Amino acid sequence: MSTEVRVPTLGESVTEATIGQWFKKAGDSVSADEPIVELETDKVTIEVPAPVSGVLEAISVNEGDTVEVGALIAVIAAGAAGAKAEEAPRPQAAQPAPTSHQEEMAVEAAAARARADKAGVSTMPPAPSAAKMMAEKGIEPASVEGSGKRGQVLKEDVLKAIDTGSAPAALAAAPAAPAQVRAPSSAEDGSREERVKMTRLRQTIARRLKDAQNTAAMLTTFNEVDMKPVMDLRSAYKDLFEKKHGVKLGFMGFFTKAVVHALKEVPAVNAEVDGTDIIYKNFAHIGVAVGTEKGLVVPVVRDADQMTIAEIEKDVARLGKAARDGALSMADMQGGTFTISNGGVYGSLMSTPILNAPQSGILGMHKIQERPVVVNGQVVVRPMMYLALSYDHRIVDGKEAVTFLVRVKESLEDPQRLVLDL
C-alpha cells in the first residue's frame, strides 16, 4: 500500500512554495513524522513530515521546483525497505481562470501543439509555473523551446529564452520587462565567482523592501537614550525575574512597553494607508525583527499593549527560538502594526531602518556605548543608545514622529513610568 505526500496548506494567501531541500532520497526508509523535505514560501520555511513509516518509493519534484498547495511531491510505500524507487508523475496544478491575455496565450499554445502534431512531434502543455511566467512577461509559447518530457516548456526554458533574447513579446501593448543586464566579469575574476539562486524568502525580502521604498514617503528621525536606569533595574531584578517567570529579563520587554505607551499617544504611527483612507489600529501587534541564516523574518507579538513585561519576554523568546529553528507558522508572521529592529546585537551604532509595509513606523535599536554626556551641568559617562524612527511621512507628520520618539526615550530613562502607566 502506498501513501501520497502532498504540499500542505501553507497559510492565508500562500498558494505555492519552492522545494528547498530533500532530506531523503528515493529508496530510503522513513519513519512517521520524520521530516523528509523542506518547503520555502514567501514568508517561512516549512518541513514536511512523513505521514507514515515505510520506504520513500518515489520523488516527483526536484529541489528548486515551484509547487502549489495540494501538489503531489512524493509517494511512500508501506512495508520492508528496499522497494524499487520509481519516478512519480509530476503534478499538474489547477490553473486560475484565464485572463484575456492568457486566453490568447492558450490559443497560441494550442496552435503550436497542432503544428507539432502535424509534423509528428508529441507535445505537452507548458508547466504551470512556465505558463504563468510567459503570461506575465508577454511571451509567445511557440517561441520557447521546451526541454521537458515530450517537449514540455519548463520555467527554466522561459528564463533561458528571456536571457538569450529569443522570446519576443506576444502583445505589442504589453512588452516584457527588460531583464537587468550585468556587465560581464573578466576571465580571471569570473572563474572565482559563484552564482547562487536567491531563496524564495530572500527574493520576498528584497521585493518587499524595495516596494516599501517605492511606495511610502520614508523619513527617519533620531534621538538618544540614557540606558542606565533600565540597566540598573535589570541588574537588580534579573535573577529574581528569571526565577519567578522562567525567562531572562532582556531589553526587548522594556522597549516594547515603551513603544505601546507611545503608540497610544501618537496613533498615526500605528496606522496604515489604504488608498485614500487611513486605517487606525486600536491594538498593538509588535513585530520583532529576527535575523536567521536564511534571512530576516519578523514574527509578531500580538496584543502587546495588553501584556506585562514578563509576558512579552516569554513571547519574544518563543518566537526567536522558532525563527532560528525554522519553525515559525504563518500566524506568527501576520498582522503586525509596528516593528522593532535591534541592530545593536550585531554592533550597529546607527542606521535608518526600512519600513515593514504596510506599517507606518519602525523603531531601530542600536549598540549601547559609553559616552560622555552632560547631566545637571556635569560631564559624566553614561551607557547611551541611539534610537531611529523611520516613518511614512504621508500620514505621520514630523511633530508626531518626534513626539513618539521622545515618549519612548522618557519611558526608558524613567522606567517607573511603564509600571505606573504614565
Secondary structure by P-SEA (a helix, b strand, c coil): cbbbbcccccccccccccccccccccccccccccccbbbbcccbbbbbcccccccccccccccccccccccccbbbbccccccbbbbccccccccccccaaaaaaaaaaaaaaaaaaaacbbbbcccaaaaaaaaaacccccccccccccccccaaaaaaaaaaccccccccccccccccccccccaaaaaabbbbcccaaaaaaaaaaaaaaaccbbbbbbccccaaaaaaaaaacaaaaaaaccccccaaaaaaaaaaaaaaacccccccccccbbbbbcccbbbbbbbccccbbbbbbcccccccaaaaaaaaaaaaaaaaaccccccccccccbbbbccccccccbbbbbbcccccbbbbbbbbbbbbbbcccbbbbcbbbbbbbbbccccccaaaaaaaaaaaaaaaaccccccccc
